[in-house]
Amino acid sequence: MVQSFLTGLQLRKRARREILSGGGLTRNGLPVFLTSRVEVGDHIELYARESTFWMAPEPGEIRVLFEDEHLLVIDKAAGQLVHPSPGERTGSVMGNVVDHLRCEPTAHPRLVHRLDRETSGTLLLSKHRVAHDALVRTLRAGEIKRIYQALSHGQLPPSFTIDAAIEEVQNALQRIVGSAGKRAVTHGVSLSVSKDRTLSLLTLKLETGRTHQIRAHLAYLGHPILGDILYGREDDRTRFNLTRHALHASELCFRHPIDSRKICVSAPFPDELQAILSNHLQ
């Protein structure tokens, strides 16, 4: 039935109502109802009304890792905001994406998740509401695999899990581990350690996705990320010639929201972090 078809797309209830009430779903060119049957070979078309959207296109480099008519995955550069802020209205990833999609008049880009300004790597965006709703549900269900790499201080166990709630600090950007916060779980593996055991290369997998989760968790353990001024050591940037913290979103795996095929993309370790790795851990 049509109802089962829509449920399979994982749309939000409001979106399903709007599509059906607006005649936005057809089978073989004719409108259908929730109880209408769907047969093998039927041609289904879905039209999802978009909210008003406008953002000035801003030319800028977009490093595309994957793209089709529904999705866009890019390798975000360190130092760039993903979207405008009250104090910084231009120069965002979203402005560059709007420019990149200027030849697709029906595209309505939305962020599925976010990365901190100084974090580089894989960033997933949808091009329309149907894909966005499905991907957000998948993300909340923990079904999008997000892998990070980080350079941190000290030596950690070969594998570890940090299960510690993270809470906001009033009138501050920083997050802290505290019982009043929301549960946060990070799984880590130590890939290599320097000879003097002062630096480690880590692979980290998010089970939850709290703001600053990896940064706050590693600082809580006493192993802050290199170059992380907010949670770590102020002299890192001079010592290691860094202009950002050493956290990189290296891999993203998920099921395509339309055809369910598995999509896996990876972003190479940035040159400035690779230089530290080569000089201190190899």
Phi, psi and omega per residue, in radians:
M1 nan 2.821 3.118
V2 -1.035 -0.671 -3.126
Q3 -1.027 -0.749 3.121
S4 -1.161 -0.653 3.114
F5 -1.067 -0.832 -3.136
L6 -1.148 -0.680 3.110
T7 -1.061 -0.679 3.123
G8 -1.109 -0.439 3.097
L9 -1.382 -0.167 3.094
Q10 1.053 0.617 3.074
L11 -1.291 2.668 3.028
R12 -1.220 2.691 -3.063
K13 -1.020 -0.707 -3.129
R14 -1.088 -0.727 3.139
A15 -1.131 -0.710 3.120
R16 -1.084 -0.741 -3.141
R17 -1.106 -0.764 -3.108
E18 -1.144 -0.672 3.136
I19 -1.126 -0.812 -3.100
L20 -1.223 -0.766 -3.111
S21 -1.186 -0.474 -3.136
G22 -1.630 0.163 -3.130
G23 1.156 0.556 -3.031
G24 -1.538 0.120 3.121
L25 -2.254 2.178 3.132
T26 -2.247 2.659 3.041
R27 -2.127 2.062 -3.111
N28 0.939 0.653 3.055
G29 1.527 -0.052 -3.110
L30 -2.028 2.507 3.110
P31 -1.051 2.607 3.134
V32 -2.266 2.907 3.116
F33 -2.010 2.979 -3.123
L34 -1.009 -0.605 -3.074
T35 -1.563 0.002 3.140
S36 -1.176 2.530 -3.139
R37 -1.453 2.565 3.056
V38 -2.046 2.150 -3.101
E39 -1.859 2.741 3.051
V40 -1.032 2.282 -3.128
G41 1.687 -0.182 3.081
D42 -1.135 2.548 3.082
H43 -1.755 1.946 -3.092
I44 -1.809 2.259 3.048
E45 -2.141 2.384 -3.099
L46 -2.219 2.303 3.110
Y47 -2.093 2.061 -3.125
A48 -1.887 2.099 3.129
R49 -1.187 2.313 3.130
E50 -1.707 2.607 3.026
S51 -1.278 2.840 3.113
T52 -1.059 2.285 -3.087
F53 -2.433 2.307 3.025
W54 -2.646 2.287 3.003
M55 -2.605 2.353 -3.105
A56 -1.123 2.263 3.057
P57 -1.163 2.404 3.121
E58 -2.206 1.948 3.115
P59 -0.994 2.383 3.137
G60 -3.113 2.787 -3.092
E61 -1.211 2.257 3.026
I62 -2.079 2.039 3.113
R63 -1.627 1.741 -3.034
V64 -1.430 2.227 3.061
L65 -1.749 -0.553 3.100
F66 -2.747 2.463 3.084
E67 -2.728 2.399 2.925
D68 -2.537 -2.892 -3.072
E69 -1.243 -0.167 -3.070
H70 -1.936 -0.559 -2.945
L71 -2.347 2.807 3.003
L72 -2.519 2.225 3.028
V73 -2.099 2.212 -3.110
I74 -2.127 2.847 3.009
D75 -1.716 1.700 -3.084
K76 -1.216 2.420 3.083
A77 -1.425 2.576 3.045
A78 -1.166 2.521 3.068
G79 1.673 -0.052 -3.090
Q80 -1.967 2.305 3.040
L81 -1.186 2.540 3.125
V82 -1.357 -0.495 3.102
H83 -2.555 2.785 -3.122
P84 -1.050 2.642 3.059
S85 -2.103 2.912 -3.138
P86 -0.970 -0.573 -3.112
G87 -1.705 -0.013 -3.093
E88 -2.589 1.611 -2.993
R89 -1.544 -0.272 -3.091
T90 -2.167 2.919 3.056
G91 1.461 0.284 -3.082
S92 -1.566 2.858 3.033
V93 -1.012 -0.746 -3.094
M94 -1.074 -0.653 3.076
G95 -1.081 -0.725 3.097
N96 -1.168 -0.663 3.137
V97 -1.146 -0.752 3.106
V98 -1.023 -0.713 3.095
D99 -1.153 -0.718 3.129
H100 -1.064 -0.576 -3.072
L101 -1.723 0.270 -3.065
R102 -1.075 -0.387 3.119
C103 -1.566 0.049 3.083
E104 -2.036 1.464 -3.003
P105 -1.062 -0.389 -3.136
T106 -1.581 -0.105 -3.116
A107 -1.247 2.377 3.132
H108 -2.288 1.446 -2.987
P109 -1.167 2.407 3.073
R110 -2.383 2.522 3.039
L111 -1.348 2.299 3.041
V112 -1.498 -0.588 3.052
H113 -2.587 -3.138 -3.085
R114 -2.282 2.793 2.997
L115 -2.223 2.551 3.057
D116 -1.063 2.760 -3.118
R117 -0.904 -0.798 -3.032
E118 -1.528 -0.112 3.105
T119 -1.462 2.293 3.096
S120 -1.762 2.975 2.971
G121 2.000 -2.785 -2.946
T122 -1.143 2.247 -3.141
L123 -2.384 2.211 -3.047
L124 -1.799 2.266 3.070
L125 -2.260 2.625 3.039
S126 -1.788 2.793 3.116
K127 -1.841 -0.147 3.117
H128 -2.726 2.970 -2.994
R129 -1.136 -0.685 -3.105
V130 -1.073 -0.846 3.127
A131 -1.109 -0.689 -3.106
H132 -1.127 -0.837 -3.131
D133 -1.028 -0.771 -3.116
A134 -1.138 -0.749 -3.103
L135 -1.218 -0.644 3.108
V136 -1.127 -0.719 3.081
R137 -1.097 -0.721 3.116
T138 -1.114 -0.724 3.118
L139 -1.088 -0.801 -3.115
R140 -1.159 -0.472 3.104
A141 -1.441 -0.006 3.132
G142 1.302 0.421 -3.059
E143 -1.746 0.067 3.010
I144 -1.814 2.082 -3.088
K145 -1.455 2.095 -3.141
R146 -2.106 2.032 -3.104
I147 -1.984 2.342 3.122
Y148 -2.113 2.735 2.950
Q149 -2.109 2.512 -3.119
A150 -2.566 2.612 2.954
L151 -1.818 2.166 -3.071
S152 -2.254 2.887 3.096
H153 -1.363 2.513 3.012
G154 1.401 -3.031 -3.130
Q155 -2.029 2.251 3.103
L156 -1.879 2.908 3.093
P157 -1.069 2.802 3.115
P158 -0.944 -0.646 3.024
S159 -2.521 2.608 -3.079
F160 -2.780 2.779 3.059
T161 -2.291 2.305 3.070
I162 -1.901 1.976 3.137
D163 -2.066 1.577 -3.048
A164 -2.589 2.244 -3.100
A165 -1.119 2.549 3.133
I166 -2.073 2.316 3.136
E167 -2.203 2.750 3.130
E168 -1.341 2.694 3.013
V169 -1.858 2.191 -3.061
Q170 -1.027 2.290 3.106
N171 1.033 0.567 3.126
A172 -2.536 2.688 3.085
L173 -1.336 -0.453 -3.002
Q174 -1.253 2.559 2.992
R175 -1.929 2.676 3.133
I176 -2.306 2.771 3.007
V177 -1.388 2.163 -3.112
G178 -2.851 2.635 -3.038
S179 -1.151 -0.350 -3.127
A180 -1.448 -0.072 -3.091
G181 -1.546 -3.009 3.113
K182 -1.636 2.526 -3.114
R183 -1.003 2.403 3.117
A184 -2.442 2.336 -3.098
V185 -2.279 2.199 3.096
T186 -2.190 2.272 3.074
H187 -1.841 2.359 -3.082
G188 -2.331 2.684 3.032
V189 -2.329 2.315 3.089
S190 -1.547 2.020 -3.076
L191 -1.495 -0.632 3.121
S192 -2.836 2.820 -3.124
V193 -2.447 2.570 3.137
S194 -1.189 2.790 -3.107
K195 -1.021 -0.626 3.138
D196 -1.529 0.091 3.077
R197 1.064 0.512 -3.135
T198 -1.774 -0.246 -3.125
L199 -2.361 2.526 3.119
S200 -2.348 2.589 2.961
L201 -1.786 2.175 -3.054
L202 -2.095 2.569 2.877
T203 -1.908 2.309 -3.027
L204 -2.279 2.361 3.127
K205 -2.071 2.260 3.125
L206 -1.506 2.221 2.970
E207 -1.613 -0.592 3.000
T208 -2.106 3.033 -3.072
G209 -2.349 1.089 3.120
R210 -1.374 2.720 3.078
T211 -1.025 2.275 3.121
H212 1.045 0.419 -2.998
Q213 -0.967 -0.946 -3.094
I214 -1.113 -0.760 -3.107
R215 -1.086 -0.810 -3.130
A216 -1.207 -0.673 -3.135
H217 -1.144 -0.801 -3.128
L218 -1.177 -0.647 3.074
A219 -1.119 -0.660 3.108
Y220 -1.065 -0.629 3.110
L221 -1.353 -0.170 -3.084
G222 1.533 0.313 -3.136
H223 -2.248 1.131 -3.073
P224 -1.121 2.744 3.106
I225 -1.232 2.450 3.106
L226 -1.028 2.384 3.072
G227 1.362 0.077 -3.122
D228 -1.502 1.659 -3.082
I229 -1.122 -0.612 -3.075
L230 -1.239 -0.611 -3.051
Y231 -2.072 -0.171 -2.998
G232 -2.131 -2.348 -2.991
R233 -1.901 2.274 -3.032
E234 -1.184 -0.451 -3.078
D235 -1.486 -0.055 -3.123
D236 -0.997 -0.705 -2.991
R237 -1.196 -0.634 3.077
T238 -1.286 -0.781 -3.080
R239 -1.100 -0.699 -3.061
F240 -1.900 0.158 3.116
N241 0.983 0.915 -3.094
L242 -1.930 2.587 3.006
T243 -2.071 0.132 -3.099
R244 -2.686 2.967 3.040
H245 -1.434 2.729 -2.984
A246 -1.597 1.065 3.103
L247 -2.213 2.278 -3.033
H248 -2.414 2.222 3.080
A249 -1.403 1.743 -2.927
S250 -1.556 -0.460 -3.029
E251 -2.610 2.547 3.128
L252 -2.461 2.198 3.106
C253 -2.277 2.359 -3.117
F254 -2.818 2.896 3.038
R255 -1.555 2.324 3.123
H256 -1.062 2.302 -3.039
P257 -1.206 -0.267 -3.102
I258 -1.781 -0.851 -3.072
D259 -1.970 0.058 3.035
S260 1.172 0.123 3.082
R261 -1.227 2.673 -3.113
K262 -1.425 2.233 3.117
I263 -1.998 2.186 3.057
C264 -2.254 2.207 3.111
V265 -2.259 2.675 3.109
S266 -2.401 2.631 3.119
A267 -2.066 2.257 -3.087
P268 -1.102 2.614 3.101
F269 -1.065 2.212 -3.080
P270 -1.054 2.626 -3.069
D271 -1.001 -0.719 -3.081
E272 -1.176 -0.501 3.078
L273 -1.468 -0.587 3.079
Q274 -1.098 -0.591 3.116
A275 -1.110 -0.704 3.094
I276 -1.157 -0.751 3.121
L277 -1.023 -0.789 -3.110
S278 -1.191 -0.650 -3.059
N279 -1.441 -0.428 -2.996
H280 -2.131 -0.368 -3.042
L281 -2.121 0.036 -3.135
Q282 -2.216 nan nan
